[in-house]
Amino acid sequence: MFFSRKGKLKREFDEKLVRLIKETKDDFHHAKALEELIDDYNLDVIAQRKAAESIHFYLFKEARIRRVIIK
């Protein structure tokens, strides 16, 4: 009775996690491409890329721990 919502909640939050992973992947690739296009050494662009990269890989690691299948 009390545990019937567990599967529904897990599925809902897994879908939200997959959506976040896809969004951060796009942000990470955009930041990476922007860094490659910049000619000079810009610390702001590098910091933005590293932040996007760390967020993406953290979410990816969390999905692996939860055993979420990304389609």
Secondary structure, DSSP 4 states (H G I P E B T S, - for coil): -TTHHHHHHHHHHHHHHHHHHHHHHHHHHHHHHHHHH--S--HHHHHHHHHHHHHHHHHHHHHHHHTPPP-
